[in-house]
Amino acid sequence: MEKIKEGSVDIIVKKGDITEEEVDIIVNAANNRLLGGGGVDGAIHRAAGPSMMSECRKIGYCPTGEAVYTTAGNLKAKYCIHTVGPIWQGGFKNEEKLLSNCYINSLKLANKLNASSIAFPAISCGVYGYPIEEAANIAINSIKKFLRTYPNNLKEIRLVLFNDTTYNAFYRALKA
């Protein structure tokens, strides 16, 4: 685990299982239809139970780069923010901006929900194929940009990474 302070907010990079995090908000790397799936999306839906899926069905759709929220079901959080990352297409389809928007829009929504803590996965780094080093830099830079730009109630932002490769990339981005 590595931590830096950005203003009054701790930014933490850690290896772990995001479904086990005790925070106000867990962020889900969702698909556009919010129907669960593989990777972190499937793990979060399985851990949260059927109430989250029911709420997602009512919302129905989330555009890439945007964020919506539901209650967190059986997770150790109050809410789950669902954000849809871009599918990597070589970097020529506005992927960087869309990925940055995932982090910023999730943090804006967390602020509206008066959250003091939030946990993110590595958005778009699984089946969506985003290069991990680049995604890590975008995530950290987007979080720092948000913290410099918007007043907020956050005390802690966690990036919870599932494997060593992803953890190491986010660790390097945090230390840069």
Phi, psi and omega per residue, in radians:
M1 nan 2.414 3.098
E2 -2.290 2.532 -3.086
K3 -2.436 2.447 2.944
I4 -2.254 2.802 3.090
K5 -1.871 2.248 3.058
E6 -2.092 1.761 -2.986
G7 1.140 -2.165 3.124
S8 -1.743 0.177 -3.057
V9 -1.897 2.305 3.018
D10 -1.484 2.228 2.993
I11 -1.856 2.108 -3.036
I12 -2.080 2.331 3.005
V13 -1.972 2.176 -3.119
K14 -2.538 2.702 3.035
K15 -1.602 2.356 3.136
G16 2.991 -2.940 -3.140
D17 -1.887 1.948 -3.061
I18 -1.051 -0.474 -3.130
T19 -1.202 -0.230 -3.141
E20 -1.712 -0.048 -3.063
E21 -1.248 2.380 3.065
E22 -1.764 1.589 -3.108
V23 -2.427 2.950 3.072
D24 -1.167 -0.687 -3.059
I25 -2.372 2.331 2.951
I26 -1.876 2.317 3.107
V27 -1.644 2.332 3.108
N28 -1.853 2.273 3.012
A29 -1.434 1.562 -2.962
A30 -1.597 2.990 2.936
N31 -1.747 2.918 -3.050
N32 -0.980 -0.588 -3.076
R33 -1.555 -0.062 3.066
L34 1.073 0.541 -3.009
L35 -1.733 0.241 -3.053
G36 1.333 3.087 -3.113
G37 3.033 -2.478 3.127
G38 -1.643 -3.035 3.056
G39 0.969 -2.498 -3.089
V40 -1.096 -0.630 3.128
D41 -1.022 -0.873 3.120
G42 -1.119 -0.720 3.141
A43 -1.088 -0.755 3.138
I44 -1.148 -0.781 3.122
H45 -1.098 -0.725 3.127
R46 -1.114 -0.765 -3.115
A47 -1.209 -0.606 -3.087
A48 -1.304 -0.548 -3.116
G49 1.554 -3.117 -2.963
P50 -1.190 -0.398 -3.093
S51 -1.112 -0.658 3.123
M52 -1.141 -0.766 3.132
M53 -1.067 -0.678 3.111
S54 -1.068 -0.772 3.098
E55 -1.146 -0.697 3.120
C56 -1.088 -0.701 3.124
R57 -1.084 -0.635 3.114
K58 -1.179 -0.651 3.101
I59 -1.224 -0.819 2.976
G60 1.523 -0.693 -3.016
Y61 -2.794 2.527 3.041
C62 -2.430 2.160 3.122
P63 -1.174 2.670 3.083
T64 -1.004 2.323 -3.139
G65 1.557 -0.207 -3.127
E66 -1.706 3.084 -3.111
A67 -2.532 2.486 3.037
V68 -2.321 2.918 3.135
Y69 -2.343 2.747 3.007
T70 -2.371 3.013 2.935
T71 -1.193 2.941 -3.000
A72 -1.727 0.118 3.107
G73 0.991 -2.214 -3.089
N74 -1.506 0.048 3.094
L75 -1.226 2.834 3.123
K76 -1.523 0.830 -3.108
A77 -2.501 2.875 3.080
K78 -1.451 -0.717 -3.047
Y79 -2.336 2.809 2.969
C80 -2.176 2.156 3.028
I81 -1.664 2.250 3.134
H82 -1.841 2.116 3.107
T83 -2.235 2.529 -3.057
V84 -1.890 1.939 3.112
G85 -1.389 2.839 3.119
P86 -1.354 2.599 2.969
I87 -1.431 2.259 -3.113
W88 -1.147 2.177 3.125
Q89 -2.247 0.600 3.105
G90 1.651 -0.037 3.101
G91 1.557 0.165 -3.074
F92 -1.935 0.171 -3.098
K93 -2.104 0.648 3.077
N94 1.168 0.403 -3.078
E95 -1.054 -0.716 -3.099
E96 -1.066 -0.827 3.135
K97 -1.121 -0.750 3.137
L98 -1.101 -0.723 3.123
L99 -1.175 -0.755 3.075
S100 -1.014 -0.756 3.117
N101 -1.038 -0.603 3.103
C102 -0.995 -0.829 -3.118
Y103 -1.218 -0.831 -3.087
I104 -1.142 -0.797 -3.134
N105 -1.162 -0.599 3.064
S106 -1.146 -0.738 3.132
L107 -1.189 -0.653 3.063
K108 -1.074 -0.754 3.136
L109 -1.162 -0.703 3.086
A110 -1.042 -0.674 3.118
N111 -1.114 -0.754 3.101
K112 -1.091 -0.511 -3.140
L113 -1.560 0.130 3.123
N114 0.996 0.652 3.134
A115 -1.342 2.555 3.019
S116 -1.888 -0.256 3.121
S117 -2.503 2.544 -3.092
I118 -2.585 2.521 3.109
A119 -2.150 2.223 3.115
F120 -1.908 2.550 2.878
P121 -1.543 -3.083 3.033
A122 -1.486 1.583 -3.048
I123 -1.087 2.327 3.091
S124 1.259 0.058 -3.061
C125 -1.542 -0.101 3.115
G126 -1.625 -2.058 -3.077
V127 -1.118 -0.322 3.115
Y128 -1.374 -0.153 2.897
G129 1.302 0.263 -3.122
Y130 -1.167 2.330 3.092
P131 -1.015 2.214 -2.958
I132 -1.093 -0.777 -3.120
E133 -1.046 -0.790 3.140
E134 -1.151 -0.761 3.138
A135 -1.089 -0.682 3.130
A136 -1.101 -0.782 3.117
N137 -1.099 -0.731 3.122
I138 -1.109 -0.760 -3.129
A139 -1.053 -0.921 -3.094
I140 -1.111 -0.787 -3.139
N141 -1.130 -0.638 3.127
S142 -1.183 -0.732 3.107
I143 -1.084 -0.805 3.137
K144 -1.118 -0.691 3.104
K145 -1.077 -0.785 3.104
F146 -1.011 -0.838 -3.087
L147 -1.112 -0.570 3.094
R148 -1.345 -0.428 -2.961
T149 -1.740 -0.619 -2.988
Y150 -2.069 2.345 2.971
P151 -1.147 2.510 -3.106
N152 -2.717 2.957 -3.134
N153 -1.781 0.051 -3.033
L154 -1.179 2.509 3.041
K155 -2.006 -0.479 -3.061
E156 -2.580 2.287 3.039
I157 -2.119 2.078 3.140
R158 -1.881 2.457 2.956
L159 -1.979 1.929 -3.019
V160 -1.848 1.963 -3.002
L161 -1.923 2.453 -2.956
F162 -1.440 -0.530 -3.077
N163 -2.328 2.960 -3.073
D164 -1.093 -0.727 -3.116
T165 -1.037 -0.828 -3.127
T166 -1.216 -0.758 3.092
Y167 -0.992 -0.828 -3.103
N168 -1.083 -0.683 3.109
A169 -1.127 -0.772 3.133
F170 -1.225 -0.584 3.062
Y171 -1.060 -0.849 3.128
R172 -1.072 -0.707 3.134
A173 -1.149 -0.682 3.141
L174 -1.144 -0.668 -3.085
K175 -1.428 -0.224 -3.079
A176 -1.218 nan nan
